[in-house]
Amino acid sequence: MKKSGCAIVILFLALCASIFVNGLLVLGLGAKSATGSLSVERPKKFDEQVVVEGDAKAGKIVIIPLEGIISYSASGQLGDSLVEDLKAALQQAADDPTVKAVVMSVDSPGGEVTASDAIYHAIKQFTRRKPLVYYMTSIGASGAYYAACGASWVMCSDTTFTGSIGVIISTLNYKDLFGKIGLQSVVFKSGKFKDLLNGAREMTPEEQAYVQGLVMQTYGKFVGIVAKSRSLDETGLRNGIADGRVLSGTDALQDKLVDQLGYVEDAYAKARELGGAPGAQVVRYKRTFSFAKLFQAFGQSSEAKTQVHIDLLDSATQLKPGRVYLLPTFFAP
C-alpha cells in the first residue's frame, strides 16, 4: 500500500509540473504572437549525446542505429516504431544545419519487404541533402542490405555477414499432424486462392506457381535496386551472388557490394570527409524525455506485476506465416 501511495504522489507531482510547464509555453507563445514575432519551428524529437569530442563550430556527425528485425511492428532503439523513428531521426538530421553527415550503424539480418523498402526510400531522400555512411557491424543482410542501397557510402568489417540478396515466404504444413490427433480443417472461401498457404492441406501446383511469382516479382525489384546503386550488371547478379547467399565483408568488397572495409571509427572519418567537416564532433540521437513516456513506463510497470509472458522462441525468430521477408534462410524457420 505504501508503494502504491508513493507512485500516486509521484504521478500527481509529475502531472502538476507538466501543466505548469505547458502553461508557461502557452503564455510565451501568446506573448510572441502579440508582438508578431512568432516563428514556427519543427520540434526536435531526439536529444543528442556526445560520443566523440570535436570542434562544435565545425558541425556534427550524427549516429542513427538500425538494429534487429526490420518491421513496422518492431520497437526501435529510439522509441516506439523502428521504421517511423528512423524516418523522424533522418528528418531531424536533414533539417539541422549543424549536422554535416549521418552514420547509420546497422546490426540487422533484414526483415519485411515493405519496411525495408521504406527505410531505403527515407535514406535515399536524406542523401539528396546530406551524405550518409551506412556501416554494418555484425550483420547487415537481405533487407538491411536493401536499405544500404540508398546510402552515399557503404562500409562493414571483414567479418561482417552481408549480402543475402533474395526473398522468402515461409509457412508450416501440419496436415499429417492433424491426421494423427484427429483434427480436420474446415474452410469456406469465396475464391480458390483465399486460403492460400493453409497449413492444413497440401498446396496445389497452381498455388505454388502463384506464390513463386510473387516472390520473384519482389526479388526482381531487389536485384534491380542493387544493380543500379552499385553499378553492377543485373544479369550477372542474378546468375551469381544474388542467389540468397550470405557473404563475408571481404567477399562483399571483392564483389563490389560495399565501398570500404573498416571499423566504426573509419565510418566516422568517412562521414566527416563527405560532410566537409574534418573536426566535427560525433553525437548519437537519444529519446527526448517526456511526461507521456513516464506515464507509459508506470503503466507498463503496473501491467508487468500481473502478467506473465513465456516465449518459447526468441522474438526475432517468430516470423509470421504468409508475410514476405528479405532474410537469410537461417532466420526463416
C-alpha positions in Angstrom: 0.0 0.0 0.0 2.9 2.4 0.8 4.5 1.8 -2.6 1.2 2.4 -4.4 0.7 5.6 -2.4 4.2 6.8 -3.3 3.5 6.1 -7.0 0.3 8.1 -6.9 2.1 11.0 -5.3 4.9 10.9 -7.9 2.4 10.8 -10.8 0.4 13.7 -9.3 3.5 15.8 -8.9 4.6 15.0 -12.5 1.2 16.0 -13.8 1.3 19.3 -11.9 4.8 20.0 -13.3 3.6 19.2 -16.8 0.6 21.5 -16.5 2.8 24.3 -15.2 5.4 23.9 -18.0 2.7 23.8 -20.6 1.1 26.9 -19.1 4.4 28.8 -19.4 4.8 27.7 -23.0 1.3 28.9 -23.9 2.0 32.3 -22.2 5.3 32.5 -24.1 3.7 31.7 -27.4 0.9 34.2 -26.7 3.5 37.0 -26.0 5.4 36.2 -29.2 2.1 36.2 -31.2 1.1 39.6 -29.7 4.4 41.1 -30.9 4.2 39.5 -34.3 7.5 37.7 -33.8 6.2 34.1 -33.6 8.1 31.7 -35.8 7.1 28.1 -36.3 9.9 25.6 -35.8 9.8 21.8 -36.2 10.0 20.3 -32.7 13.1 18.1 -32.1 12.1 14.5 -31.3 15.6 13.4 -30.2 18.2 14.8 -27.9 22.0 14.4 -28.5 24.7 12.6 -26.6 28.3 13.3 -27.5 30.2 10.1 -28.5 33.4 11.6 -29.9 34.5 15.1 -28.9 35.3 17.6 -31.6 35.0 21.2 -32.7 31.4 22.1 -32.2 31.8 25.0 -34.6 32.8 22.5 -37.3 29.4 20.8 -37.0 28.2 17.4 -36.0 28.1 13.8 -37.3 25.0 12.0 -36.1 24.9 8.3 -35.4 21.5 6.7 -36.0 21.1 3.0 -35.1 19.3 0.3 -37.1 19.1 -2.9 -35.1 17.1 -6.1 -35.1 14.4 -7.4 -37.4 13.1 -4.7 -39.7 9.4 -4.4 -39.3 6.6 -1.8 -38.8 5.6 -3.7 -35.7 9.2 -3.7 -34.2 10.1 -1.3 -31.5 13.0 0.9 -32.3 16.1 1.8 -30.2 14.9 5.4 -30.2 11.2 5.0 -29.5 8.0 3.1 -30.3 8.3 2.2 -34.0 11.6 1.2 -35.7 10.6 2.5 -39.2 8.9 5.7 -38.1 11.7 6.5 -35.6 14.4 6.1 -38.3 12.4 8.4 -40.6 12.0 11.0 -37.9 15.7 10.8 -37.0 16.7 11.3 -40.6 14.3 14.2 -41.0 15.7 15.9 -37.8 19.3 15.5 -39.1 18.4 16.8 -42.5 16.7 19.9 -41.0 19.5 20.7 -38.6 22.1 22.9 -40.3 24.8 21.9 -37.8 24.6 18.2 -38.9 27.0 17.6 -41.7 26.5 13.9 -42.3 25.0 10.8 -40.7 26.5 7.4 -39.8 23.8 4.7 -39.8 25.1 1.9 -37.5 23.5 -1.3 -38.6 23.2 -4.7 -37.0 20.2 -6.4 -38.7 19.5 -9.6 -40.6 16.8 -7.9 -42.6 13.1 -8.2 -42.3 9.8 -7.3 -44.0 10.0 -6.2 -47.6 7.8 -3.1 -47.2 9.5 -1.9 -44.1 13.0 -2.4 -45.7 11.8 -0.5 -48.8 10.5 2.4 -46.6 13.9 2.7 -44.9 15.7 2.6 -48.3 13.4 5.4 -49.6 14.0 7.5 -46.5 17.8 7.1 -46.8 17.6 8.0 -50.5 15.6 11.1 -49.7 18.2 12.1 -47.0 21.2 11.7 -49.2 19.7 14.3 -51.7 20.5 16.8 -49.0 23.4 15.4 -46.9 25.8 12.4 -47.1 25.0 9.2 -45.2 27.6 6.4 -44.4 25.9 3.0 -43.9 28.1 1.0 -41.5 27.2 -2.7 -41.0 28.6 -4.3 -37.8 28.0 -8.0 -37.1 25.3 -8.5 -39.8 23.7 -6.3 -42.5 22.0 -8.8 -44.7 19.0 -9.1 -47.0 16.5 -6.3 -46.1 19.3 -4.5 -44.2 21.4 -4.6 -47.4 18.4 -3.5 -49.4 18.3 -0.3 -47.3 22.1 0.2 -47.7 21.5 0.8 -51.5 20.2 4.2 -50.7 23.3 5.4 -48.8 26.2 7.6 -50.0 28.8 5.1 -48.9 28.6 1.5 -47.6 31.0 0.1 -45.1 31.5 -3.0 -43.0 34.2 -5.0 -41.3 35.9 -8.0 -43.0 34.0 -10.3 -40.6 30.5 -8.8 -41.2 27.8 -11.0 -42.7 26.1 -9.2 -45.5 24.5 -9.8 -48.9 21.8 -12.4 -48.9 20.1 -10.8 -51.9 16.8 -12.8 -52.0 13.2 -13.0 -50.9 11.4 -15.7 -48.9 7.9 -16.6 -47.9 7.5 -19.5 -45.4 4.6 -21.4 -43.8 4.1 -24.6 -41.9 2.3 -27.7 -43.2 0.7 -29.6 -40.3 -1.7 -31.8 -42.4 -0.1 -35.1 -41.1 -0.2 -33.8 -37.5 -3.9 -33.1 -37.8 -4.5 -36.6 -39.0 -2.7 -38.1 -36.1 -4.6 -36.2 -33.4 -8.0 -36.4 -35.2 -8.4 -32.7 -36.2 -9.7 -31.6 -39.6 -9.6 -28.0 -41.1 -13.0 -26.9 -42.5 -12.7 -23.8 -44.7 -15.4 -21.8 -46.5 -13.9 -19.5 -49.1 -15.0 -17.1 -51.8 -12.2 -17.9 -54.3 -9.7 -20.6 -55.0 -6.7 -18.6 -53.6 -8.5 -17.3 -50.4 -6.9 -19.9 -48.1 -3.5 -19.7 -49.8 -0.8 -21.1 -47.5 -3.3 -23.1 -45.5 -1.1 -25.4 -43.5 -3.8 -28.0 -43.0 -3.6 -29.2 -46.6 -1.1 -29.6 -49.5 -0.7 -26.6 -51.9 -1.9 -27.1 -55.4 0.6 -26.6 -58.3 -1.3 -23.5 -59.3 -0.9 -22.0 -55.8 2.8 -22.9 -55.8 3.3 -21.1 -59.1 1.3 -18.1 -57.9 3.3 -17.7 -54.7 6.6 -18.2 -56.5 5.6 -15.5 -58.9 5.0 -13.0 -56.1 8.5 -13.9 -54.6 10.2 -13.4 -58.0 8.4 -10.1 -58.6 9.8 -8.7 -55.3 13.2 -10.3 -56.0 13.3 -8.5 -59.3 12.9 -5.2 -57.6 15.6 -6.0 -55.1 18.1 -7.1 -57.7 17.3 -4.1 -59.8 18.0 -1.7 -56.9 21.3 -3.4 -56.1 22.4 -3.3 -59.7 21.6 0.3 -60.2 23.0 1.6 -56.8 26.2 -0.5 -57.1 26.7 0.0 -60.9 26.6 -3.8 -61.5 25.2 -5.9 -64.3 21.8 -7.2 -63.3 22.1 -10.4 -65.3 25.5 -11.1 -63.7 24.0 -10.6 -60.3 21.1 -13.0 -60.9 23.5 -15.6 -62.2 26.0 -15.0 -59.4 25.9 -13.7 -55.9 22.2 -12.7 -55.9 21.1 -16.2 -55.1 20.4 -15.7 -51.4 24.0 -16.5 -50.3 25.4 -14.6 -47.3 28.8 -13.0 -47.9 31.7 -12.0 -45.6 32.7 -8.4 -45.6 35.9 -9.4 -47.5 33.9 -11.1 -50.3 31.3 -8.3 -50.4 34.1 -5.8 -51.1 35.5 -8.0 -53.8 32.1 -8.3 -55.4 31.5 -4.5 -55.1 28.6 -4.7 -52.7 30.4 -2.4 -50.3 32.8 0.5 -50.8 35.2 0.0 -47.9 36.2 -2.3 -45.0 37.0 -0.8 -41.6 35.9 -0.1 -38.1 33.2 2.3 -36.8 35.9 4.9 -36.3 36.7 4.7 -40.0 33.0 5.3 -40.7 33.1 8.5 -38.6 36.2 9.6 -40.5 34.4 9.0 -43.9 31.3 10.9 -42.7 33.5 13.8 -41.7 35.2 13.7 -45.1 32.0 13.5 -47.1 30.4 16.2 -45.0 33.3 18.5 -45.4 33.7 18.8 -41.6 37.1 17.2 -40.6 36.9 18.4 -37.0 33.2 17.7 -36.3 32.1 16.0 -33.1 30.2 12.8 -33.3 26.8 12.6 -31.5 24.2 9.9 -31.0 20.5 10.6 -31.0 18.6 9.5 -27.9 15.0 9.7 -27.0 13.8 13.1 -25.7 12.3 12.9 -22.2 8.5 13.4 -21.9 5.9 13.0 -19.2 3.9 10.9 -21.6 6.7 8.4 -21.7 7.0 8.5 -17.9 3.3 7.7 -17.5 3.6 4.9 -20.1 6.5 3.4 -18.2 4.4 3.4 -15.0 1.6 1.7 -16.8 3.9 -1.0 -18.2 5.4 -1.5 -14.8 2.0 -2.0 -13.3 1.0 -4.5 -16.0 4.2 -6.4 -15.6 3.2 -7.2 -12.0 0.0 -9.0 -13.1 1.1 -10.6 -16.4 3.5 -13.4 -17.1 4.8 -13.9 -20.6 6.5 -17.1 -21.8 8.4 -17.1 -25.1 9.5 -20.5 -26.3 11.4 -18.8 -29.2 13.3 -15.6 -29.4 11.1 -12.9 -30.7 13.5 -12.2 -33.5 12.7 -15.7 -35.0 8.9 -15.5 -34.7 8.2 -14.7 -38.3 4.6 -14.5 -39.4 3.5 -17.1 -42.0 2.4 -15.5 -45.3 4.5 -12.4 -45.0 7.2 -11.6 -47.5 10.7 -11.2 -45.9 14.1 -10.2 -47.0 16.0 -12.5 -44.7 18.7 -15.2 -44.8 17.2 -18.7 -44.7 18.6 -19.4 -41.2 16.3 -16.7 -39.9 13.2 -18.1 -41.5 12.3 -21.4 -39.8 
